[in-house]
Amino acid sequence: MFEALKGRDFSNVPLGTFRPTRVDEAKAQIARFLGARMRTKRELFEKLTRDKGYEEEDAIEALRAMEAAGAVSDAAYSEAFARHKWRTANWAAMRIRRSLREKGVSDRDIDVGLSTVFGEGGSIRVDAYVEDEEEDEWDEEVDLTRVRSAQLLRAARVQFNRNTRGDAQARVRRLMSWLERRGHSGPVVMDIVKVLKSELDQGYDDEDDAFRAY
Protein backbone atom coordinates (compact mmCIF):
# COMPACT_ATOMS: atom_id res chain seq x y z
CA MET A 1 0.00 0.00 0.00
CA PHE A 2 2.78 2.41 0.94
CA GLU A 3 4.71 1.57 -2.25
CA ALA A 4 2.10 3.50 -4.22
CA LEU A 5 2.99 6.67 -2.33
CA LYS A 6 6.68 6.56 -3.22
CA GLY A 7 7.76 9.33 -5.52
CA ARG A 8 4.60 11.36 -4.94
CA ASP A 9 5.02 15.12 -4.60
CA PHE A 10 3.27 16.40 -1.48
CA SER A 11 4.81 19.87 -1.61
CA ASN A 12 1.50 21.46 -2.60
CA VAL A 13 -0.49 19.93 0.26
CA PRO A 14 -1.34 22.69 2.78
CA LEU A 15 0.47 22.26 6.05
CA GLY A 16 -2.77 22.39 8.03
CA THR A 17 -4.50 19.64 6.04
CA PHE A 18 -3.85 16.92 8.60
CA ARG A 19 -4.13 19.08 11.68
CA PRO A 20 -7.17 18.58 13.95
CA THR A 21 -9.74 21.33 13.80
CA ARG A 22 -10.99 23.15 16.87
CA VAL A 23 -14.09 20.97 16.70
CA ASP A 24 -11.90 17.86 16.75
CA GLU A 25 -10.03 19.24 19.73
CA ALA A 26 -13.30 20.05 21.47
CA LYS A 27 -14.53 16.49 20.93
CA ALA A 28 -11.33 15.15 22.46
CA GLN A 29 -11.76 17.52 25.39
CA ILE A 30 -15.34 16.31 25.89
CA ALA A 31 -14.06 12.74 26.02
CA ARG A 32 -11.59 13.75 28.73
CA PHE A 33 -14.33 15.48 30.72
CA LEU A 34 -16.52 12.39 30.49
CA GLY A 35 -13.62 10.19 31.52
CA ALA A 36 -13.76 11.84 34.93
CA ARG A 37 -17.55 11.61 35.40
CA MET A 38 -20.85 11.91 33.56
CA ARG A 39 -21.96 15.44 32.73
CA THR A 40 -24.96 17.11 31.13
CA LYS A 41 -24.74 18.83 27.76
CA ARG A 42 -25.00 22.23 29.41
CA GLU A 43 -22.21 21.40 31.85
CA LEU A 44 -20.00 20.27 28.98
CA PHE A 45 -20.83 23.37 26.94
CA GLU A 46 -19.98 25.67 29.85
CA LYS A 47 -16.71 23.89 30.56
CA LEU A 48 -15.69 24.07 26.90
CA THR A 49 -16.52 27.75 26.44
CA ARG A 50 -15.83 29.16 29.89
CA ASP A 51 -12.98 27.00 31.15
CA LYS A 52 -11.25 26.00 27.91
CA GLY A 53 -11.95 29.03 25.72
CA TYR A 54 -13.69 27.32 22.79
CA GLU A 55 -15.97 29.34 20.55
CA GLU A 56 -19.65 28.61 21.11
CA GLU A 57 -20.10 27.40 17.52
CA ASP A 58 -17.26 24.88 17.86
CA ALA A 59 -18.54 23.68 21.21
CA ILE A 60 -22.07 23.18 19.86
CA GLU A 61 -20.83 21.29 16.80
CA ALA A 62 -18.60 19.06 18.92
CA LEU A 63 -21.41 18.30 21.35
CA ARG A 64 -23.77 17.42 18.50
CA ALA A 65 -21.21 15.05 17.03
CA MET A 66 -20.56 13.37 20.38
CA GLU A 67 -24.29 13.10 21.02
CA ALA A 68 -24.83 11.48 17.62
CA ALA A 69 -22.08 8.99 18.47
CA GLY A 70 -23.82 8.14 21.75
CA ALA A 71 -21.05 9.50 23.95
CA VAL A 72 -23.20 12.35 25.31
CA SER A 73 -26.75 11.67 26.50
CA ASP A 74 -28.81 13.73 28.91
CA ALA A 75 -31.33 10.88 29.14
CA ALA A 76 -28.61 8.48 30.29
CA TYR A 77 -27.33 11.13 32.70
CA SER A 78 -30.85 11.56 34.11
CA GLU A 79 -31.18 7.84 34.73
CA ALA A 80 -27.78 7.57 36.42
CA PHE A 81 -28.43 10.67 38.54
CA ALA A 82 -31.89 9.48 39.59
CA ARG A 83 -30.62 6.00 40.44
CA HIS A 84 -27.78 7.44 42.53
CA LYS A 85 -29.96 9.91 44.43
CA TRP A 86 -32.57 7.27 45.17
CA ARG A 87 -30.03 4.66 46.28
CA THR A 88 -27.97 6.99 48.47
CA ALA A 89 -30.56 9.47 49.79
CA ASN A 90 -34.09 8.26 48.89
CA TRP A 91 -34.79 11.43 46.91
CA ALA A 92 -38.30 11.66 45.47
CA ALA A 93 -38.77 11.91 41.71
CA MET A 94 -39.97 15.50 42.18
CA ARG A 95 -36.75 16.61 43.83
CA ILE A 96 -34.65 14.75 41.27
CA ARG A 97 -36.55 16.49 38.46
CA ARG A 98 -35.96 19.89 40.05
CA SER A 99 -32.24 19.25 40.38
CA LEU A 100 -31.92 17.99 36.80
CA ARG A 101 -33.74 21.06 35.48
CA GLU A 102 -31.21 23.22 37.29
CA LYS A 103 -28.50 21.34 35.39
CA GLY A 104 -30.16 22.23 32.09
CA VAL A 105 -31.70 18.85 31.29
CA SER A 106 -34.92 18.93 29.28
CA ASP A 107 -38.15 17.49 30.68
CA ARG A 108 -38.18 14.94 27.87
CA ASP A 109 -34.80 13.53 28.90
CA ILE A 110 -35.76 13.73 32.58
CA ASP A 111 -38.91 11.72 31.88
CA VAL A 112 -36.84 8.98 30.24
CA GLY A 113 -34.51 8.73 33.21
CA LEU A 114 -37.21 8.86 35.88
CA SER A 115 -39.42 6.28 34.17
CA THR A 116 -36.50 3.86 34.11
CA VAL A 117 -35.89 4.26 37.84
CA PHE A 118 -39.40 4.85 39.21
CA GLY A 119 -41.73 3.58 36.49
CA GLU A 120 -44.16 5.67 34.47
CA GLY A 121 -45.23 8.76 36.39
CA GLY A 122 -42.59 8.36 39.07
CA SER A 123 -45.21 8.00 41.79
CA ILE A 124 -44.75 6.48 45.24
CA ARG A 125 -47.75 4.86 46.90
CA VAL A 126 -47.18 3.51 50.39
CA ASP A 127 -49.67 1.34 52.24
CA ALA A 128 -49.58 -1.32 54.91
CA TYR A 129 -49.37 -4.10 52.32
CA VAL A 130 -46.64 -2.75 50.09
CA GLU A 131 -44.08 -5.20 51.48
CA ASP A 132 -46.37 -8.23 51.64
CA GLU A 133 -45.82 -9.56 48.13
CA GLU A 134 -42.60 -11.00 46.79
CA GLU A 135 -40.99 -8.60 44.31
CA ASP A 136 -40.67 -11.27 41.63
CA GLU A 137 -44.45 -11.81 41.71
CA TRP A 138 -45.37 -8.20 40.97
CA ASP A 139 -46.81 -7.26 37.59
CA GLU A 140 -44.34 -5.64 35.25
CA GLU A 141 -46.40 -2.43 35.00
CA VAL A 142 -46.47 -1.81 38.76
CA ASP A 143 -43.15 -3.42 39.59
CA LEU A 144 -41.04 -0.28 39.98
CA THR A 145 -43.73 1.62 41.85
CA ARG A 146 -44.13 -1.21 44.37
CA VAL A 147 -40.39 -1.74 44.71
CA ARG A 148 -39.63 1.93 45.34
CA SER A 149 -42.59 2.31 47.71
CA ALA A 150 -41.43 -0.67 49.77
CA GLN A 151 -37.86 0.62 49.79
CA LEU A 152 -38.97 4.05 50.99
CA LEU A 153 -41.08 2.55 53.77
CA ARG A 154 -38.14 0.45 54.95
CA ALA A 155 -35.83 3.47 54.86
CA ALA A 156 -38.34 5.56 56.85
CA ARG A 157 -38.72 2.78 59.41
CA VAL A 158 -34.95 2.58 59.86
CA GLN A 159 -34.73 6.36 60.16
CA PHE A 160 -37.47 6.49 62.81
CA ASN A 161 -35.98 3.66 64.87
CA ARG A 162 -32.49 5.12 64.63
CA ASN A 163 -33.61 8.56 65.79
CA THR A 164 -34.02 8.13 69.55
CA ARG A 165 -33.42 11.71 70.72
CA GLY A 166 -36.33 13.48 72.40
CA ASP A 167 -39.87 12.28 72.94
CA ALA A 168 -41.92 10.34 70.43
CA GLN A 169 -43.62 13.41 68.93
CA ALA A 170 -40.24 14.98 68.25
CA ARG A 171 -39.12 11.77 66.55
CA VAL A 172 -42.20 11.78 64.32
CA ARG A 173 -41.63 15.42 63.37
CA ARG A 174 -38.00 14.69 62.50
CA LEU A 175 -39.07 11.74 60.38
CA MET A 176 -41.56 13.93 58.52
CA SER A 177 -38.91 16.59 57.97
CA TRP A 178 -36.49 13.93 56.73
CA LEU A 179 -39.03 12.79 54.14
CA GLU A 180 -40.00 16.32 53.11
CA ARG A 181 -36.36 17.36 52.58
CA ARG A 182 -36.09 14.54 50.09
CA GLY A 183 -39.01 15.93 48.12
CA HIS A 184 -41.72 13.49 49.13
CA SER A 185 -45.23 14.90 48.98
CA GLY A 186 -47.52 15.47 51.94
CA PRO A 187 -49.76 12.48 51.11
CA VAL A 188 -46.75 10.15 50.88
CA VAL A 189 -45.38 11.44 54.20
CA MET A 190 -48.74 10.94 55.90
CA ASP A 191 -49.15 7.46 54.42
CA ILE A 192 -45.80 6.45 55.88
CA VAL A 193 -46.71 7.90 59.27
CA LYS A 194 -49.98 5.93 59.22
CA VAL A 195 -48.24 2.68 58.31
CA LEU A 196 -45.61 3.09 61.00
CA LYS A 197 -48.31 3.92 63.51
CA SER A 198 -50.15 0.71 62.66
CA GLU A 199 -46.97 -1.28 63.24
CA LEU A 200 -46.41 -0.09 66.78
CA ASP A 201 -47.06 -2.59 69.53
CA GLN A 202 -49.93 -1.67 71.82
CA GLY A 203 -47.52 -1.42 74.72
CA TYR A 204 -45.75 1.62 73.23
CA ASP A 205 -48.19 4.20 74.61
CA ASP A 206 -45.91 7.19 74.11
CA GLU A 207 -45.28 6.42 70.43
CA ASP A 208 -48.98 5.73 69.91
CA ASP A 209 -49.89 9.11 71.39
CA ALA A 210 -47.29 10.77 69.18
CA PHE A 211 -48.69 9.26 66.00
CA ARG A 212 -52.30 9.97 67.00
CA ALA A 213 -51.74 13.67 66.32
CA TYR A 214 -51.08 12.86 62.66
N, C-alpha and C positions, 0 to 999 in steps of 0.2 A: 504493500500500500504506500509506504513512504518512498519507494523507488520512483513513483510517478511524480513526486514533488522535486526530485533532483533537477537542478538546472533551471528551475523556475525563477523568474525575476519578481521579487516581492517589494521592490524599491518604491513602487507607486501606492502601496497599501498604506492608508493613513495610520499613524502611530496609535491613535486611540481606538482603532477598530476592535481590538480584542480586550479593551479595558472595560471593567464592569461599570454600568451606569449608576447614577445615584439611586435609581429604583432598585437595581440589583443589590446595592449596598444596604438599602433600607430593608429589603427582604432578609438579608443575612442578619441584620441587626434584630429584626423581629424574631428570628429563630433563636438568637442568643437570649433575648428577653424571655421567650417561652421556655427556654431550657432551665431557667431559674424557677419559674412558677407560671401557672395559667393566668392570663390577663384578658380583660375585655378589649374590644376594638377601640373604645375611647381611651382606655388606659394606654394602649400601644400607640395610638395616634399622638397623645400628649407627650409620651416619652420620646417619640421620634422627633417631633417638632420643637418641643420645649427643651428637652435634655440633650438631644443629639444634633439639633440645628437643621434638620431636613425641611425642605420646602413642603408646604401643605399638599401640593399637587403630587409630589413624589411619594409622600407618606400614604396618601389615599390610594394611589395606584399600586403601591407595594402591598397594602392591606387587602385590596381587592384580589390581587393575585394569590396571596397566601390563603385568603378565605376560599377561593375557588379550588385551591389544592387541598383544602380540608385541614390546614394547619391552624387556622384561626376560626373559632366558632363561639359566638355568644350563647347559643343554645347549649352547647356542651359545657361552657363555663357555668351557666345557670344551674345545670344539673349537678355539677361537682360542688358548687357553692352551697346549694340547697341541701345536698346530702351531708356535707361537712357540718353545716350549722345545725341540722337536725340531730346528727349523731353526737356532736360534742356539747350542744347547748339546748336542744329541744326547742329551737326557734319555730314559731308558727309560720305557715306559708305567707301570711300577710306581712310579717316583719321581713321575711326573706325577700319578698317582692319589693318592698320599700327600699331595702338596701341595694338590690340589683338596679333599681331605677336610678338611684343616686350614682351608680357606676356607669350609667349611660346605656344600659341594656334595654332593648325594646320589649314591650309587653308580649309580643309574639314569641320572642326567644325565651322570655321568662315563663310563659305558659308551657312551653315544651319541657323546660327543666323541671318545673313544679309538678307537672302531670306524671313525669317519670318517677319522682320521689314520693309524691302524696296521692297519686291517682287523679282522675279528672275532677276539677273543681278545688282540689287541695283542702277539702273540708276534714275536720276532726269531729267525730261524734262519740262521746264517751257515755257509757251506761254501765249498769252493774253486771252485764253479761258479756262485755266486750272481750274478756279474757277466757270465757268458758269454752269456746270452740278451739280445736287445733288449727293452727295457721294453714296447714296443708289441706284442710277440708273447706276452706273459704272459697266462695265463687271468685273467679278471676276479676270480675267487674268491681267487687267490693273489697278485694284482697288488701290493697294498699291502705284504704281508709281504715279497715279493721286493725291492720298491723300497727299503723301509726297511732291510732287511738289507744290500743292496748299498751304500746310503748310509753305514751305520754302518761297514762294512768299509773304505770309502774314507777316512772320517774317521779311523779308527784308524790306517790306513797313513800318512796325512799326519802324525798326531800322533807316531807312532814315528819317522818320518824327520826330523821337525823337532827332536825331542828328542835332541840329540847330546852332552849332558853325561854324563860318567861312562862306565863300561864298558857292554858290551852287556847284562849281567844287570840293571844298574841301570836301563837304558832300558826293558827289558821290565817290570820291577816298576812303573816309573812309568806305563807304558801300562796295566797292569792296574789300578792305582789310579785312573787317569783314567776308565776304563770303570766301575769300581765306584762311584765318586762320582756318576756319572750314573744309578745304579740298575740297571745291567745285571747279570744273574744270573751266577753262577759258570760254568755251562755255556756261556753266550754268550761270556764273557770267554775261556774256554779254547778255544772254537772259533775265535775270532779269532786267538789266539796260534798255534794250529796252522796256520791258513791263511797267516799271515805267515811262519811258519817255512818252509812249503813253497815260498814265493816267493823265499826267499833264494838267491842264487847260491852255488854250491859253494865259490867262492873266499873267501866271508866266514866264515872259520873261527870267529872270535870270536863273531859273532852266532849261528852255528849251535850253538855250545856253550851260549850263553845260553838259547836256546829249548829245548835238549834237556832242561833241568831241569824243563820244564813239559809 
